[in-house]
Amino acid sequence: MPKTYAAPAAFSEKPFVAIPMTPVESHQVAAIGYSAERRTLQVTFTRGPGHVYQYPDCDAQLHADFMAAESKGKFFGEHVKPLAFDKFPAPVAA
């Protein structure tokens, strides 16, 4: 029986505020950023067009634990994926 997938999430209508990103070694997660001022975690992935996902109301400890995780993909699936997020289009390359 073929696996079914949910429709992709729509882009957020909120204004996008970029957060500096740190590339990470992972088969799933490309880069992670965090804004302490906005309490927002930002993630991009290795697959797909490079859309940006922002997870509001995250504390600095979640970011630190994510960065320290041996498996970024596993940590993402267990601790970040269930959270509410805003999705933004991939930045346009200069």
C-alpha positions as CSV (number, residue, x, y, z in Angstrom):
1,M,0.0,0.0,0.0
2,P,1.5,3.3,-1.0
3,K,2.4,5.8,1.7
4,T,0.3,9.0,1.8
5,Y,1.7,12.4,2.7
6,A,0.1,15.5,4.1
7,A,-0.1,18.5,1.8
8,P,2.8,20.9,2.2
9,A,2.2,23.7,4.7
10,A,1.4,27.1,3.2
11,F,3.8,30.1,3.5
12,S,3.3,32.4,6.4
13,E,1.8,35.8,5.8
14,K,3.9,37.2,8.7
15,P,6.9,39.4,7.7
16,F,10.1,37.4,7.5
17,V,12.9,38.5,9.8
18,A,16.1,36.7,9.0
19,I,18.1,34.9,11.7
20,P,21.8,34.2,11.3
21,M,22.2,30.5,10.5
22,T,25.0,28.0,11.4
23,P,25.4,25.1,8.9
24,V,25.3,21.7,10.6
25,E,26.4,18.1,9.7
26,S,23.2,16.2,9.1
27,H,21.5,14.2,6.4
28,Q,18.2,16.1,7.2
29,V,19.0,19.5,8.7
30,A,21.1,22.0,6.7
31,A,21.4,24.9,9.1
32,I,20.1,26.1,12.5
33,G,19.7,29.6,13.8
34,Y,18.3,31.2,17.0
35,S,17.2,34.6,18.0
36,A,17.2,35.1,21.8
37,E,15.5,38.4,21.3
38,R,12.6,36.9,19.4
39,R,12.8,33.5,21.1
40,T,12.7,31.9,17.7
41,L,14.4,28.8,16.3
42,Q,15.1,28.8,12.6
43,V,15.8,25.7,10.5
44,T,16.5,24.8,6.9
45,F,16.7,21.3,5.5
46,T,19.1,19.5,3.1
47,R,16.3,18.3,0.8
48,G,13.9,20.6,-1.0
49,P,14.1,24.1,-2.3
50,G,15.5,25.6,0.9
51,H,12.4,27.0,2.5
52,V,12.9,28.5,6.0
53,Y,11.0,27.3,9.0
54,Q,10.7,29.4,12.1
55,Y,9.6,28.0,15.4
56,P,8.4,30.8,17.8
57,D,8.4,30.6,21.6
58,C,11.5,28.4,21.8
59,D,14.0,28.9,24.7
60,A,17.7,29.1,24.3
61,Q,18.1,25.7,25.9
62,L,16.2,24.0,23.1
63,H,18.6,25.6,20.6
64,A,21.6,24.6,22.6
65,D,20.4,21.0,22.9
66,F,19.6,20.9,19.2
67,M,23.1,22.2,18.3
68,A,24.7,19.6,20.7
69,A,22.6,16.7,19.5
70,E,24.6,13.8,18.0
71,S,21.8,13.3,15.5
72,K,20.2,16.6,14.4
73,G,17.5,14.8,12.4
74,K,16.5,12.6,15.4
75,F,16.5,15.6,17.7
76,F,14.4,17.6,15.2
77,G,11.8,14.8,14.9
78,E,11.5,14.3,18.6
79,H,11.6,17.9,19.9
80,V,11.1,20.5,17.2
81,K,8.8,18.9,14.5
82,P,5.8,18.8,16.8
83,L,6.0,22.6,17.5
84,A,4.0,25.3,15.7
85,F,6.0,27.0,12.9
86,D,5.9,29.7,10.2
87,K,7.2,28.7,6.8
88,F,8.9,31.2,4.5
89,P,10.1,30.8,0.9
90,A,13.7,30.0,0.2
91,P,15.9,33.1,0.1
92,V,16.7,34.2,-3.4
93,A,20.4,33.8,-4.2
94,A,22.3,37.0,-4.9
